[in-house]
Amino acid sequence: MLHRFGARIGYIVGLMERTELEDSVRTSQVRYEHFGETLRDFCEKMMDALPPIEGTSGAERFAETLDFIATRTDRTLSMHVDITNFASCIRGIAEAERTLQRDIEAKVLKPSRDFLENEWEEFKEAERNLATATVEMDGYKSKLTKLVKQNESYQKGYEKALKAYEGRLREFTAVVSRLDDHEKKHADRIKDAVDILIEYHALALRKFRIYQALS
């Protein structure tokens, strides 16, 4: 712990050079960071836009209000039939909303949250492990360059730290190399969301046209 703390101080004061990632790995790291943060924002905005999972939606409450009005309206009046038909239309739209919410949750949001809970956490852990291994290795490397005579203990420490660093780098590279696949899956989920929204509007429009035909 003290060794790593001293190495970090060395970075700050300019007494020690940090081992940098290759450009391709660093680029993948930045892309992965951006993808994860963007996906989190996407999930939050989708949840804000969707009807509530629990409780009664606005459309359902509106339909209940119309039903109540219909029960208080003289059945001999044409307005009674019109209100009843309109309530049926709104209930149909509410059902379409529930279908929209259920399908978006199953096909879009759940897979996205699964990524954030699993692959994203795996990425962050691999990132932390690589950072720790880098500090450890750079600390030994810096000390070796400053030794007046060879020190076997430091040499062995450096070799061990180098081996650990290379292992962590392989792990990290393997994680970020899967980004293209994650991006493709997310793009497919976006297409699913668009199809679900189109179907929702088609269902709602059909219900409204039925109401118009009965009016």
ABEGO torsion letter per residue (X at the ends): XAAAAAAAAAAAAGABBBBBBBAAAAAAAAAAAAAAAAAAAAAAAAAAABBBABEBBAAAAAAAAAAAAAAABBAABAAAAAAAAAAAAAAAAAAAAAAAAAAAAAAAAAAAAAAAAAAAAAAAAAAAAAAAAAAAAAAAAAAAAABABBBAAAAAAAAAAAAAAAAAAAAAAAAAAAAAAAAAAAAAAAAAAAAAAAAAAAAAAAAAAAAAAAX
